[in-house]
């Protein structure tokens, strides 16, 4: 940790932060371009991604993951349910709990969009060596794990 005496070059950290911010912005923009071919909004896609990755969850859980108000997430789910992307399902263990379940149409959209995003990435790294891609992936995974330790 930097505060424990580890000397981190401030200029390198400044460059790293800027690069990560710019890469995230480009990925977000590219994702939005891909979504223009679908009838869903970026927040709906984010909700689909969480449901695909973590499985059924309550609106409260989804609200927390998306950093949205409960009422905003409820409206989002209402629209997604009308488009047959998700459905509300009562929890079998506790009937008071309602979970959001990803439907086949939602799964199909997730698969198609992610495939298009991966094809975009394939094009971007086409002149990278396999070792460079592996090293980049390992370092990003390490960064992700470290960021989730908090």
Protein Blocks (a to p, Z undefined) as FASTA:
>chain_A
ZZlopacdfklmmmmmmmmmmmmmmmmmmmmmmmmmpcbdfklmmmmmmmmmnopadfkl
mmmmnopafklmmmmmmmmmmnomaccdddfklmkbccddddfklmmmmmmmmmmmmmmm
mmmmmmpcfklmmmmmmmmmmmmmmmmmZZ
